[in-house]
Amino acid sequence: MADDIFRTLSDSVLASPQIQVEDVARARDQGVTLIVNNRPDGESPDDPQGPEIKAAATAAGLDYVAIPVTHSGFSMPQVDAMADALSGAQGKVLAYCRSGTRSTLLWAMARAKQGESPDAIAEAAAAAGYDVTPVRATMNALAAQAND
């Protein structure tokens, strides 16, 4: 995979399109301690599935969590699971899906739920090449709840 495939969302979070087993060691070398798989197994049978990436992560000494997001959308349990994963990580987090978009949108909602400014989140996502417009209303609502 090209070096620029890991896109920086924040100092501690990277998003990526589908990773390969050999990308796990490179992620570790960049300070990643947790890989978050936002892709459901079987979505693309030709790509590495969760168990393969989990095995590579474990072998590299990294934590791994699966929070699959299907094309049917996001749920609050997924947002909560992402927020928990982000807050519990002891280093950088690499979240991936088919293109990195679902990972970025889930990260954006988790950060908003934790009270971060939706404008700052949107700017960070845009700088990484992602658009959070599809979840912006949800981000605004989550941030408003967090900051009440």
Salt bridges, closest charged atoms under 4 A:
ASP3 OD1 - ARG26 NH1 3.99
ASP23 OD1 - ARG26 NH2 3.97
ASP29 OD1 - ARG28 NH2 3.34
GLU43 OE1 - ARG39 NE 2.44
GLU43 OE2 - HIS71 NE2 3.28
GLU43 OE2 - ARG102 NH1 2.79
ASP47 OD2 - ARG39 NH1 2.71
ASP80 OD1 - LYS113 NZ 2.26
GLU116 OE1 - ARG111 NH2 2.69
ASP119 OD1 - ARG136 NH2 2.38
